[in-house]
Amino acid sequence: MSTDLIAALRAALHADAAHIARHDPAFVFADIAAKRAILDLHRPVQRRPTGGGGVIEDCGVCNHFPARYPCATLRLLAEAYGIRA
């Protein structure tokens, strides 16, 4: 029984090591920082009337289109996480 436990622990540790190697923490932190920077850049900066009493928010980076908020950049970023806007 104890050899089964040790084998199971070794297998679990090997799986953990493989996971860490595949998902290098330095890369993951850099990726998160870059995505947070994208969120900071692509924020709503202006509102314009719709004509029907409502307002539309535009993206601070993509507002030259004009781009409704959330812009295409943020919607594409969200899709990687299974989030639909």
N, C-alpha and C positions, 0 to 999 in steps of 0.2 A: 504493500500500500504506500509506504513512504517513497519508494522509487517512482511510483505513478505520480505522486505529488511533485516530486523534484522534476520529473520529466515535463509535467504540465507547466510548472513555473518557468523552466528553461524555455519552453515553447512560447509562453506568454512574453517573457523578456525579449526573446528573439523577435517576436512580432512587434513589440514596442520599439525596439532598436530599428527595425526596418521602416516602421511608420515615421520615426524621427528623421531617418536618412532621406525618405521620400519627401518629407515636408520640412525642409531645412528651416529652423526657427528664424535665422537671420533673413531669409527670403520672405517668410511669412510676415514678419514685422515690417519689412520694407514695402511689401505689397499692400498691407493695411494702411501704412502711412501715405502711400501714393493715392490710394482710393479715398482716404479722408481728405487729402488735398484737392482731389477732383470735386468732392462734395462741397468743400469750402469755396472753390472757384465758381461752381455752377449753382449759385443760389439766386432766389428771386430778388430782383432789384427794382423793378418798376411795375406798376399796375396801370392798366389802361382800361377805359370803359368799353363794355361790349355793345352799348347802344340799347340794351334791354334792361339796364339798371344794375347789371353785374360788372365784375372786373376780371381781367385776365392778368396773371402774373407772368412776367418774362424772365428768362434766364439772364444773369449778368454777363455771361460769356457769349451765349448764342443769341442775344437779343437783336442782332442785326438781321435776323431772318424775317420777322420776329419769331421767337421760339416760345411756345407756351411752356409753362413750368409744370411739372418737371420736364426738362428738355430731353431730346433724343439721347444725349450722352448719358444722362442719369438713368433713363429707362433701360438702355443697353447694359449699363453696369448692374442694375437691379436684376436683369434677367439671369445673370450668372448665379444668383441666389434663389431663383425661382419666384421672384417678386414681380408682379405685374402692376403697372400704374394705370 
